[in-house]
Amino acid sequence: MNANSTDAGVLVAIRSGTAPAAVVAGSRNSAAVDRRGFDSCVLAAQTGSASGGPTSLTLAAKLQESADGSTGWTDVAGAAIEPLISENGVARVNVRLPTAKRYLRVTETVSFTGGTSPTLGASSTLVLCGPDEIPAV
């Protein structure tokens, strides 16, 4: 780390996980994110409003890794949020990445009990952190 830097912004990079959307029950994956140069991250997921009157809802999110960004996706150990079970919730998990493969993606799973064609506003974000100052893009 640059000893003269007190700005956290030089150490992190924000990457979109899943785009904000009204999501039906099931799973969706983000695009691959290249983590080269970063040795840790925070996965943050959030819920918005639900429609369709479900009696309960769940949003689970986790990180997966791949060597090439398109095949062989596997779960990253310890990289799942505590599932969100209410509207307008936020959860996060801190993840060390020193042995992770080069590419990451977010996998979200939404489930409902009851309701008529329910949907849930959901999104996720990755905050990648490097051991040194990140060059401006």
C-alpha positions as CSV (number, residue, x, y, z in Angstrom):
1,M,0.0,0.0,0.0
2,N,1.2,3.5,-0.7
3,A,2.3,4.9,2.6
4,N,1.1,8.4,1.7
5,S,-2.4,7.3,0.7
6,T,-5.3,7.7,3.1
7,D,-8.0,7.3,0.4
8,A,-9.6,3.8,0.5
9,G,-10.7,4.4,-3.1
10,V,-7.2,3.6,-4.3
11,L,-7.4,0.1,-2.8
12,V,-10.8,-1.0,-4.1
13,A,-12.7,-1.6,-7.3
14,I,-16.5,-1.9,-7.5
15,R,-17.9,-4.5,-9.9
16,S,-21.6,-5.2,-10.7
17,G,-22.7,-8.6,-9.6
18,T,-26.3,-9.0,-10.6
19,A,-28.3,-6.1,-12.0
20,P,-31.2,-4.7,-10.0
21,A,-34.3,-6.5,-11.2
22,A,-37.7,-7.9,-10.2
23,V,-36.7,-11.5,-9.9
24,V,-39.0,-14.6,-10.0
25,A,-38.3,-17.8,-8.0
26,G,-35.1,-19.5,-9.3
27,S,-31.5,-18.8,-9.8
28,R,-29.5,-16.3,-11.8
29,N,-25.8,-15.7,-12.4
30,S,-23.8,-12.6,-12.9
31,A,-21.3,-12.1,-15.7
32,A,-17.7,-13.3,-14.9
33,V,-15.5,-10.8,-13.0
34,D,-11.7,-10.9,-13.4
35,R,-10.2,-10.7,-10.0
36,R,-6.6,-10.6,-11.1
37,G,-4.7,-8.2,-8.8
38,F,-7.2,-8.4,-5.9
39,D,-6.7,-10.6,-2.9
40,S,-10.0,-10.1,-1.1
41,C,-13.6,-8.9,-1.7
42,V,-16.9,-8.1,-0.1
43,L,-20.0,-9.6,-1.7
44,A,-23.1,-7.5,-0.9
45,A,-26.6,-8.4,-1.8
46,Q,-29.8,-6.5,-1.2
47,T,-33.5,-7.0,-1.6
48,G,-36.1,-4.4,-2.5
49,S,-39.9,-4.7,-2.6
50,A,-41.8,-7.9,-3.2
51,S,-44.9,-8.1,-5.4
52,G,-47.5,-10.8,-5.7
53,G,-48.2,-11.2,-2.0
54,P,-45.7,-14.0,-0.9
55,T,-46.0,-15.0,2.7
56,S,-42.3,-15.5,2.9
57,L,-39.2,-14.9,0.7
58,T,-35.6,-15.8,0.6
59,L,-32.6,-14.4,-1.3
60,A,-29.4,-16.4,-1.1
61,A,-26.2,-15.2,-2.8
62,K,-22.8,-16.8,-3.1
63,L,-19.6,-16.5,-5.1
64,Q,-18.4,-19.0,-7.6
65,E,-14.9,-19.3,-9.2
66,S,-13.7,-20.4,-12.6
67,A,-10.2,-20.6,-14.2
68,D,-11.4,-19.3,-17.6
69,G,-14.6,-17.3,-16.8
70,S,-16.9,-19.5,-18.7
71,T,-16.7,-23.2,-17.6
72,G,-16.0,-25.2,-14.5
73,W,-17.8,-22.9,-12.0
74,T,-17.5,-24.1,-8.3
75,D,-18.5,-22.5,-5.0
76,V,-15.8,-20.4,-3.2
77,A,-15.6,-21.7,0.4
78,G,-17.0,-19.3,3.0
79,A,-18.4,-16.9,0.3
80,A,-22.1,-17.0,0.9
81,I,-24.2,-14.3,2.5
82,E,-26.6,-15.0,5.3
83,P,-29.8,-15.5,3.4
84,L,-32.1,-12.4,3.4
85,I,-35.7,-13.2,4.4
86,S,-37.4,-9.8,4.2
87,E,-37.9,-6.9,1.9
88,N,-35.4,-4.0,1.8
89,G,-32.6,-6.0,3.4
90,V,-28.9,-6.0,3.0
91,A,-26.3,-8.7,3.7
92,R,-22.6,-9.0,3.1
93,V,-19.7,-11.4,3.5
94,N,-16.0,-10.7,3.5
95,V,-14.0,-13.1,1.4
96,R,-10.2,-13.8,1.3
97,L,-9.2,-14.7,-2.3
98,P,-5.5,-15.7,-2.2
99,T,-6.1,-19.2,-3.6
100,A,-9.3,-18.4,-5.7
101,K,-9.3,-19.0,-9.4
102,R,-9.0,-15.9,-11.7
103,Y,-12.7,-15.3,-12.4
104,L,-15.6,-14.8,-10.0
105,R,-19.4,-14.7,-10.5
106,V,-22.3,-14.1,-8.2
107,T,-25.1,-16.8,-8.0
108,E,-28.4,-15.7,-6.5
109,T,-31.3,-18.0,-5.6
110,V,-34.7,-16.5,-4.8
111,S,-37.6,-18.5,-3.3
112,F,-41.1,-17.7,-2.2
113,T,-43.9,-19.3,-0.2
114,G,-47.4,-18.4,-1.3
115,G,-48.4,-15.4,-3.4
116,T,-49.5,-15.1,-7.0
117,S,-46.6,-14.8,-9.4
118,P,-44.4,-13.2,-6.8
119,T,-41.3,-11.2,-7.7
120,L,-38.6,-9.7,-5.5
121,G,-36.3,-6.7,-6.2
122,A,-32.8,-8.0,-5.9
123,S,-29.2,-7.1,-6.8
124,S,-25.6,-7.7,-5.8
125,T,-22.3,-5.9,-5.9
126,L,-18.6,-7.0,-5.5
127,V,-16.1,-4.7,-3.9
128,L,-12.7,-6.0,-4.8
129,C,-9.7,-5.0,-2.7
130,G,-6.0,-5.2,-3.8
131,P,-3.0,-5.5,-1.6
132,D,-1.6,-2.3,-3.3
133,E,-2.9,0.8,-5.0
134,I,-5.2,0.0,-7.9
135,P,-4.3,1.8,-11.1
136,A,-7.0,4.2,-12.5
137,V,-9.0,2.7,-15.3
